[in-house]
Amino acid sequence: MPTLIVLIVAIVAAFLLLNGLDRENAAACTGFHCMIPSDLDAAHEAWQDHAECDINNCSAKSHAYWMLADAGMLQPTAQMARKRVTS
């Protein structure tokens, strides 16, 4: 019986780790995969890779957003434009 409990706990822990520990509620996107894009191709890839991240807490997604906006590939919302002016 104790072996079964240990097995269940290990499976649940592995599931949580593989699913990013609820990325929507994470304080910030961290790790080797969270790199600042250096060109438009990298920005496009980062924008897709970090689709689940909050733009306010993920530096890779934020930088990708503004690189794509500056290149005319997306139109920033009025709220995002205000944030950029004030920051």
C-alpha positions as CSV (number, residue, x, y, z in Angstrom):
1,M,0.0,0.0,0.0
2,P,2.7,2.6,0.8
3,T,4.4,1.8,-2.5
4,L,1.1,2.6,-4.3
5,I,0.9,6.0,-2.6
6,V,4.5,6.8,-3.5
7,L,3.8,5.9,-7.1
8,I,0.7,8.1,-7.2
9,V,2.6,11.1,-5.7
10,A,5.4,10.6,-8.2
11,I,3.0,10.5,-11.2
12,V,1.2,13.6,-10.0
13,A,4.5,15.4,-9.5
14,A,5.8,14.4,-12.9
15,F,2.5,15.6,-14.5
16,L,2.7,19.0,-12.8
17,L,6.4,19.5,-13.9
18,L,5.7,18.5,-17.5
19,N,2.8,20.9,-17.7
20,G,4.7,23.9,-16.5
21,L,3.1,24.2,-13.0
22,D,0.2,26.3,-14.2
23,R,2.1,28.9,-16.2
24,E,-0.9,31.4,-16.1
25,N,-0.4,31.9,-12.4
26,A,3.4,31.9,-12.5
27,A,5.1,35.1,-11.3
28,A,7.4,35.1,-14.2
29,C,8.6,33.0,-17.1
30,T,12.0,31.7,-16.2
31,G,14.4,29.1,-17.5
32,F,16.7,28.5,-20.5
33,H,13.7,28.7,-22.9
34,C,12.9,32.3,-21.9
35,M,15.5,34.1,-24.0
36,I,15.1,37.6,-25.3
37,P,14.7,37.5,-29.1
38,S,17.5,39.1,-31.2
39,D,15.8,39.4,-34.6
40,L,12.4,39.2,-36.2
41,D,12.5,35.4,-36.8
42,A,13.4,34.9,-33.1
43,A,10.7,37.3,-32.1
44,H,8.1,35.4,-34.1
45,E,9.2,32.1,-32.6
46,A,9.2,33.5,-29.1
47,W,5.7,35.0,-29.6
48,Q,4.5,31.5,-30.5
49,D,6.5,29.6,-27.9
50,H,5.3,31.9,-25.1
51,A,1.6,32.0,-26.1
52,E,0.6,30.8,-22.7
53,C,2.7,33.4,-20.8
54,D,1.4,36.7,-19.5
55,I,3.0,39.5,-21.5
56,N,3.5,41.5,-18.3
57,N,5.5,38.7,-16.6
58,C,7.4,37.2,-19.5
59,S,10.3,39.3,-20.8
60,A,10.7,37.1,-23.9
61,K,7.0,37.6,-24.9
62,S,7.2,41.3,-24.1
63,H,10.3,41.9,-26.2
64,A,8.9,39.8,-29.0
65,Y,5.7,41.8,-28.9
66,W,7.5,45.2,-29.3
67,M,9.9,43.9,-31.9
68,L,7.0,42.7,-34.0
69,A,5.1,45.9,-33.4
70,D,8.1,48.1,-34.4
71,A,8.4,46.0,-37.6
72,G,4.7,46.6,-38.4
73,M,3.9,43.0,-38.1
74,L,1.2,43.6,-35.4
75,Q,-0.7,46.6,-34.2
76,P,-0.3,47.3,-30.4
77,T,-3.5,47.9,-28.5
78,A,-4.0,51.4,-27.0
79,Q,-3.4,49.9,-23.5
80,M,-0.1,48.4,-24.5
81,A,1.0,51.6,-26.2
82,R,0.3,53.5,-23.0
83,K,2.3,51.0,-21.0
84,R,5.3,51.4,-23.3
85,V,5.2,55.2,-23.1
86,T,5.0,55.2,-19.3
87,S,7.7,52.5,-18.7
